[in-house]
Every structure is written in structure tokens, then in C-alpha cells.
Amino acid sequence: MTDLAIDWRARFLASGDDADLPIIDPHQHYFDIEQHYYPWLNDRPLRAFRYGDYSSICRNFLPADYRRAAGRHRIVQTVVIEGEWDPASPASEMRFIETLAAEESTLAAMVGQAWLDREDAAQLLRHYGAHPLLRGVRHKPTVTERNRWRDDFAAAGSMRDPRWRDGYALLGDNDLHFELQAPWWHLAEAAELARDFPDVTIVLNHTGLPSDRSAEGLAGWRQALATLAGEPNVALKISGICIPGQPWPIASNRSIVNDAIAIFDLSRCAFASNSPVDGVVNGMSEIYDGFKTIVGDRPVLERLALFHDNARRIYRLP
């Protein structure tokens, strides 16, 4: 009997044992850098990155690699997020992931790359909206450094850019949501976007990037997160909180996880691996062990929601 033939949700509800806990991973990537072009992985020199040197992930990462990385954790479904594929042909990545899904039963959905301010945005979004694997798109908006950000920030390609917003306005018509990756000081702009387009769900990636763990940095992150959480059409993926040079830090990440859940409400949060990218710092098994430890004293239904049920609902998984 395969894992997918077992009702792990019912089994976990009966046992409460983490060994039975079914996990839907709503943020992972697949790369084949030998057959396809990913500028950030194939080009040299490597780009600046919040985790530092990422040369260790500049390699193929395919379903067998994911299964090895997951270890003993019971992954029942995943959502593949666009991997910064060649921007000249974003729809080609969808076709690549489609071939993997034909062989990998846990691959349940995908978020595609889209450039919302390009002339081909309308055509691409219609194409995505008609595809059964696609649930949303990601286009990392233009951002700036924290010390240069101002209240009136509205650069080309940003969340306030009228051309970018024209593309964003097409998401609802195509039954697509928006995956947002931006540092926390830009979240007031995201809240405006959520209010102006209430029919489009925003899924905030990587916990809003609380990389500055100073008291001032965390206070700013909490306030920004609360501003965005005030909009009902926003959900949060808790991921991307590794600290370079350290084992996955349960002690310092405990407050990040618990604050995020308290601010957004448990019903709108989901744990994710960001594999293999977070593997630059910590292994996927280590990351999920950390999440399980932090919420281990919560009721069974809350744990199930964070690891499984919320992701299923947000991504409309079968």
C-alpha cells in the first residue's frame, strides 16, 4: 500500500503521533540546470543572496532528491513554486513541471512565473488560468533597501506601479492568486494591493523575511506583518527563517513562528520547506523537525492545520 492510499489525516487524528503527521509542502522548487536555463543558478558570478554563498544548490534538484531531503517526514502533497526560470519563456517551466507531475504523485499544483508589467502578461495569465496544475503566479516586485525606503515608494515594477497593477488586475479573471516575496518594510504596499483587489488572494512568502533579528528589526517586522494581516484575503507561509552559520535555531525561531501565527491567525498560516533553497543553510528534515518541536504542545487539529489542512485549502488541492 502506498502512502497516498492511506488516510494519514485520519491516522494522525487518532494517534496524535508526529510520525503519522501528513505534510503538504506548499513551497518547494525543482531545478534541472543541465537541460534548462535559470539565470541565478547557471550564471557566474553568483548573485548576492540573504543566505550568502548558494553554490551548493546550483545543481539539479528533482523528485528523487526531494524525497531524500524529506527523510522520515510524511510528505503527501507539494506545491512547486517557480524557480526563477529563464524570463524569456516563463510558460516553458510549466511544461517542465507538468512532465514531472506525470511521474510524481505528490506533485499536486504549481505557481508559475509571470512578469505582470510585460506586454505578454494578459496572454500568459490566460494560458496559466486554463491549466489544471496552476494555482497562482509569482513576480517579485521591485523593492529597495530598508534605509532607502520611503512612504511614497513607487518605482517601476513595484506594487504601486500602474503598469504592474494593470497586470495584477488580470489575476482574478483567470482564477489565479499572487505569491508575494518582498521584505517586510514593503508590506504596507501589499496591504494597499490587497484592499484594492479584494478578489485576489495574496500568499506572503517566507514569513515576510524577518532576517534582522535585532529588537528594532523584529518590532518593525511584527508591525508590518500586522498591517498586512488586517486584510482578509492574505495568507502566510512560514518558511525561509534559517540563520546562516547556525543549525536551525529553535530558540530564536520559536518567537518568529508563534508571533506570525498570533498575528495572522492560525487558520491563515502554513509551514513550508523552501527546499532546496533553504538547504543552503539547513536540511529539510532539520527544518520540519524544528517546526514540529515549536508547535508540539498545540492540539492535534492545530498542528494538522499548520502542516496540512491550511495549505490544502489555500492551494485548492485535490
C-alpha positions as CSV (number, residue, x, y, z in Angstrom):
1,M,0.0,0.0,0.0
2,T,1.4,3.4,-1.0
3,D,1.5,6.4,1.3
4,L,-1.2,8.1,-0.8
5,A,-3.5,5.1,-0.3
6,I,-3.5,5.6,3.4
7,D,-5.7,8.2,5.0
8,W,-2.8,9.8,7.0
9,R,-5.0,12.6,8.2
10,A,-7.4,10.2,9.9
11,R,-4.5,8.2,11.2
12,F,-2.9,11.3,12.7
13,L,-6.2,12.4,14.3
14,A,-6.4,9.1,16.0
15,S,-2.8,8.8,17.1
16,G,-1.5,12.4,17.5
17,D,1.9,11.0,16.7
18,D,4.2,13.2,14.6
19,A,5.3,10.0,12.7
20,D,1.7,9.9,11.3
21,L,1.5,13.7,10.6
22,P,0.7,14.3,6.9
23,I,2.5,17.3,5.4
24,I,1.6,19.3,2.4
25,D,4.7,21.3,1.5
26,P,3.3,24.5,-0.2
27,H,6.7,25.9,-1.2
28,Q,9.4,23.8,-2.9
29,H,11.3,24.0,-6.2
30,Y,12.5,21.7,-8.9
31,F,15.6,22.5,-11.0
32,D,17.2,20.9,-14.0
33,I,20.1,23.2,-14.7
34,E,21.6,20.8,-17.2
35,Q,18.6,21.0,-19.5
36,H,17.2,24.4,-18.7
37,Y,18.4,27.9,-18.0
38,Y,18.0,29.5,-14.6
39,P,20.0,32.8,-14.6
40,W,20.6,32.8,-10.9
41,L,21.8,29.2,-10.9
42,N,23.6,29.0,-14.2
43,D,25.3,32.3,-14.5
44,R,28.5,33.4,-12.8
45,P,29.4,35.2,-10.7
46,L,26.6,34.2,-8.3
47,R,24.3,37.0,-7.1
48,A,24.0,38.5,-3.7
49,F,21.7,36.3,-1.5
50,R,20.3,36.6,2.0
51,Y,21.9,33.3,2.9
52,G,25.3,34.1,1.4
53,D,27.0,31.6,-0.9
54,Y,24.4,29.4,-2.5
55,S,26.7,27.4,-4.8
56,S,25.7,24.2,-3.0
57,I,22.2,24.3,-4.7
58,C,23.5,25.2,-8.2
59,R,22.7,21.6,-9.3
60,N,19.8,19.5,-10.4
61,F,17.1,19.0,-7.8
62,L,14.4,16.6,-8.9
63,P,11.7,14.4,-7.2
64,A,14.2,11.7,-6.1
65,D,16.3,14.5,-4.5
66,Y,13.3,15.9,-2.8
67,R,12.3,12.6,-1.3
68,R,15.8,12.1,0.1
69,A,15.8,15.6,1.6
70,A,12.4,14.9,3.2
71,G,13.8,11.9,5.1
72,R,11.3,10.4,7.5
73,H,8.7,13.3,7.2
74,R,5.5,12.2,5.6
75,I,5.1,14.5,2.6
76,V,1.7,13.7,1.0
77,Q,1.5,16.6,-1.5
78,T,3.6,19.5,-2.6
79,V,3.2,22.8,-4.5
80,V,6.1,23.7,-6.8
81,I,6.9,27.4,-6.9
82,E,8.5,28.9,-10.0
83,G,12.3,28.7,-9.7
84,E,13.4,31.9,-11.5
85,W,13.5,30.1,-14.8
86,D,14.6,31.9,-18.0
87,P,12.3,35.0,-18.0
88,A,12.3,34.9,-21.8
89,S,10.0,31.8,-21.7
90,P,8.1,31.6,-18.4
91,A,5.5,29.2,-19.6
92,S,8.2,26.6,-20.5
93,E,8.7,26.0,-16.8
94,M,5.1,25.0,-16.5
95,R,5.6,22.3,-19.2
96,F,8.7,21.0,-17.5
97,I,6.9,20.7,-14.2
98,E,4.0,19.1,-16.0
99,T,6.3,16.3,-17.1
100,L,7.5,15.7,-13.5
101,A,3.9,15.6,-12.3
102,A,3.1,12.8,-14.7
103,E,5.5,10.6,-12.7
104,E,5.5,12.2,-9.2
105,S,2.2,11.6,-7.5
106,T,2.8,14.1,-4.7
107,L,3.2,17.0,-7.1
108,A,-0.2,18.5,-6.8
109,A,0.0,22.1,-8.0
110,M,2.3,24.8,-9.3
111,V,2.8,28.6,-9.1
112,G,4.1,30.0,-12.3
113,Q,6.5,32.8,-13.2
114,A,4.8,35.9,-14.6
115,W,6.1,39.4,-15.3
116,L,3.0,41.5,-14.7
117,D,4.3,44.6,-16.3
118,R,5.2,42.9,-19.6
119,E,3.1,43.3,-22.8
120,D,2.5,39.5,-22.9
121,A,1.1,39.4,-19.3
122,A,-2.6,39.0,-20.4
123,Q,-1.9,36.2,-22.8
124,L,0.3,34.3,-20.3
125,L,-2.2,34.6,-17.5
126,R,-5.0,33.3,-19.7
127,H,-2.7,30.3,-20.5
128,Y,-1.9,29.7,-16.8
129,G,-5.6,30.1,-15.8
130,A,-6.6,27.3,-18.2
131,H,-4.0,24.8,-16.9
132,P,-5.1,22.4,-14.2
133,L,-1.8,22.5,-12.3
134,L,-1.6,26.3,-12.0
135,R,-2.9,28.0,-8.9
136,G,-1.1,31.3,-8.9
137,V,1.8,33.3,-10.1
138,R,4.9,34.9,-8.6
139,H,6.6,38.1,-9.8
140,K,8.9,39.6,-7.2
141,P,8.1,43.3,-7.3
142,T,10.8,45.9,-7.3
143,V,11.9,46.6,-3.8
144,T,14.6,48.8,-2.1
145,E,16.9,48.6,0.9
146,R,15.3,49.3,4.2
147,N,17.3,52.5,4.8
148,R,16.2,53.9,1.4
149,W,12.5,53.0,1.6
150,R,10.1,55.9,1.9
151,D,6.3,56.0,2.3
152,D,5.8,57.2,-1.3
153,F,8.0,54.4,-2.8
154,A,6.5,53.7,-6.3
155,A,9.4,52.5,-8.5
156,A,8.8,50.9,-11.9
157,G,7.9,47.3,-11.3
158,S,6.8,47.9,-7.7
159,M,3.4,47.2,-6.2
160,R,2.4,50.8,-6.8
161,D,3.5,50.9,-10.4
162,P,0.3,51.5,-12.5
163,R,1.6,49.2,-15.3
164,W,2.4,46.4,-12.9
165,R,-1.0,46.8,-11.3
166,D,-2.7,46.5,-14.7
167,G,-1.2,43.1,-14.9
168,Y,-2.1,42.2,-11.4
169,A,-5.7,43.2,-12.1
170,L,-6.0,40.3,-14.5
171,L,-5.3,37.6,-11.9
172,G,-8.9,37.4,-10.5
173,D,-10.3,36.9,-14.0
174,N,-8.1,33.9,-14.5
175,D,-8.7,32.3,-11.1
176,L,-5.1,32.9,-10.0
177,H,-3.7,34.1,-6.7
178,F,-0.5,36.1,-6.1
179,E,2.6,34.8,-4.3
180,L,4.4,37.8,-2.8
181,Q,8.1,37.8,-1.9
182,A,9.2,41.1,-0.5
183,P,11.0,42.3,2.7
184,W,8.7,43.3,5.5
185,W,9.1,47.1,5.1
186,H,7.2,46.8,1.8
187,L,4.2,45.1,3.4
188,A,2.2,48.4,3.7
189,E,2.2,48.5,-0.1
190,A,1.0,44.9,-0.2
191,A,-1.9,45.8,2.2
192,E,-2.9,48.5,-0.3
193,L,-2.8,45.9,-3.1
194,A,-5.0,43.5,-1.1
195,R,-7.6,46.2,-0.4
196,D,-7.7,47.4,-4.0
197,F,-8.1,43.9,-5.4
198,P,-10.1,42.0,-2.8
199,D,-10.9,39.2,-5.1
200,V,-7.3,38.2,-5.4
201,T,-5.6,36.1,-2.7
202,I,-2.1,37.1,-1.7
203,V,0.2,34.4,-0.2
204,L,3.1,36.1,1.6
205,N,6.3,34.0,1.1
206,H,8.9,33.3,3.7
207,T,7.3,34.8,6.8
208,G,7.9,38.3,5.5
209,L,11.7,37.8,5.6
210,P,12.5,38.7,9.3
211,S,16.2,38.4,8.7
212,D,17.1,41.2,11.1
213,R,16.8,39.6,14.5
214,S,17.6,42.8,16.5
215,A,14.8,44.1,18.8
216,E,14.2,47.0,16.4
217,G,14.1,44.8,13.4
218,L,11.7,42.3,14.9
219,A,9.4,45.1,16.2
220,G,9.3,46.5,12.6
221,W,8.6,43.1,11.2
222,R,5.7,42.4,13.6
223,Q,4.1,45.8,12.9
224,A,4.4,45.3,9.2
225,L,3.0,41.8,9.4
226,A,0.1,43.1,11.4
227,T,-0.7,45.7,8.8
228,L,-0.9,43.1,6.1
229,A,-2.7,40.6,8.3
230,G,-5.5,43.1,8.6
231,E,-6.6,42.3,5.1
232,P,-8.7,39.1,5.0
233,N,-7.5,38.0,1.5
234,V,-3.9,37.3,2.6
235,A,-2.3,34.1,3.8
236,L,1.2,33.4,5.2
237,K,3.7,30.7,4.5
238,I,6.1,30.2,7.5
239,S,9.4,29.4,5.9
240,G,12.7,31.0,4.9
241,I,13.8,31.7,8.5
242,C,17.2,30.0,8.6
243,I,20.1,31.9,10.0
244,P,23.4,31.5,8.1
245,G,26.1,29.6,10.0
246,Q,23.7,28.0,12.5
247,P,21.7,24.8,12.9
248,W,18.0,25.6,12.5
249,P,17.6,27.8,15.6
250,I,14.6,26.6,17.6
251,A,15.3,29.0,20.4
252,S,15.2,32.2,18.3
253,N,12.7,30.9,15.7
254,R,10.2,29.9,18.3
255,S,9.1,33.6,18.8
256,I,9.1,34.1,15.0
257,V,6.8,31.2,14.4
258,N,4.5,31.9,17.4
259,D,4.3,35.7,16.7
260,A,3.5,35.0,13.0
261,I,0.7,32.6,13.9
262,A,-0.7,35.0,16.5
263,I,-0.6,38.0,14.1
264,F,-2.1,36.2,11.1
265,D,-4.3,33.7,13.0
266,L,-3.6,30.0,12.8
267,S,-6.2,29.5,10.0
268,R,-4.2,31.5,7.5
269,C,-0.7,30.1,8.2
270,A,1.1,27.1,6.6
271,F,4.6,25.6,7.2
272,A,6.8,25.2,4.1
273,S,10.2,23.9,3.4
274,N,11.5,26.2,0.6
275,S,13.5,23.2,-0.5
276,P,16.2,23.1,-1.8
277,V,16.9,26.8,-1.3
278,D,16.8,26.7,2.5
279,G,19.2,23.7,2.1
280,V,21.9,26.3,1.7
281,V,21.8,26.6,5.5
282,N,19.7,23.8,7.0
283,G,18.4,20.4,5.8
284,M,14.8,19.9,5.1
285,S,14.4,17.3,7.8
286,E,16.0,19.7,10.3
287,I,13.6,22.4,9.3
288,Y,10.5,20.3,9.7
289,D,11.8,18.9,13.0
290,G,12.1,22.5,14.2
291,F,8.5,23.3,13.2
292,K,7.2,20.2,14.9
293,T,9.1,21.0,18.1
294,I,7.9,24.6,18.3
295,V,4.2,23.6,17.9
296,G,4.4,20.2,19.5
297,D,2.3,21.2,22.5
298,R,-0.6,22.5,20.4
299,P,-3.8,20.5,19.9
300,V,-3.8,17.9,17.2
301,L,-6.2,19.9,15.0
302,E,-4.0,23.0,15.1
303,R,-0.9,21.0,14.2
304,L,-2.8,19.4,11.3
305,A,-4.0,22.8,10.1
306,L,-0.4,24.2,10.0
307,F,1.2,21.3,8.3
308,H,-1.6,20.1,6.1
309,D,-5.2,21.4,6.1
310,N,-4.5,25.2,5.5
311,A,-2.2,24.5,2.6
312,R,-4.8,22.2,1.0
313,R,-7.4,25.0,1.3
314,I,-5.2,27.9,0.2
315,Y,-4.0,26.0,-2.9
316,R,-7.3,24.3,-3.6
317,L,-5.6,20.9,-3.8
318,P,-7.4,17.7,-4.8
